[in-house]
Amino acid sequence: MYGENARPNAQEPPELPAPGALLVDMSHGDRVGEFRGVAGPRWSLRPVGGGTEWEAEPRHVRPALLIEQLRARTARLNARSRGEVL
């Protein structure tokens, strides 16, 4: 039995981001993705500008820094300018 002030899991669940917010999935090599929604206990993310979605555990996701957001958007625009299928 736990005491009045003790909690078995002291870590708070992360706050749910707004749809479209850019996040970094640290469990997939710091991959940047747009938050799409919740899929059971996981969060659904997709590459910036579209593509195949993937799921990530919320504890492995953090908000993207401004430089990470810029890199992801620039990479997408560069790929499009090269005529790559996105």
N, C-alpha and C positions, 0 to 999 in steps of 0.2 A: 504494500500500500504506500502511496506517495503522500508526502506531507502537503500541507495546505499551499505552500509556495513552490513546491517542486513539480517539475513537469518531465514526463518521460522523453519528450522530444522538444528540446529547447529551441530548435531552429524553426523560425516562422516560415510558412510557405511563401514563395515570392508573390508579389502583387501582380495581378493579371495586366499585361500591357494592352494598349489600344490596338485595334486591328490596323495593320500596315506599319507598325513601329518596327524599326530595324534593330535586330538583336544579333548577338554573337553566340554561336553554339560552340562552346569550348570542347565538347566531346567529339566534334567533327573537324578538328584542326582550325578552330577559330573561324569557321564559316559564317558569313553574314547572311541573314535571311529576314524576310518580312514575316511578322507574326500574323497568322491566319486564323487561329482559334485553338480551342482545346479539343484534344482527341483522347478521351479517357483521362489517365493520369499524366499524359504527355501534352506538349504544345506542338502545334503544327506550324512549320516554317516553310517558306519557299524562297528560291533565289530572287534577288532584287530584279524586278522587271518581268518576272515570270519564270516558268520552268517546273520541274518535278518537285513536289513538296516532300518534306521529310519530317520526322517526328523527333523531338528532343525532350529529355527530362528537364523540368524547370530548374532544378538545382545546378544544371550545367549551362544555363543560359544567362547572359547579362546584356544590359543595354549596349548598343554599339557606340563607340566614341565617334566624334565628328569626323576624324580622319578615316576611320574604318567605313563610315557611311559614304564618304567621298570616294574612297578607293573602289567600293563595290559599285557605285553608280558609274564611275569612270570606266571601269572594266566592262560593264554592260554596253556603254556607248561605243567604246572602242571595238568590241566584238561586232556590234551592229554595223559600224562603218566599214569593217572588213568584209561584210557580206555574210557573216556566219549565221547559221540558222539558230535562232534563240528559242 
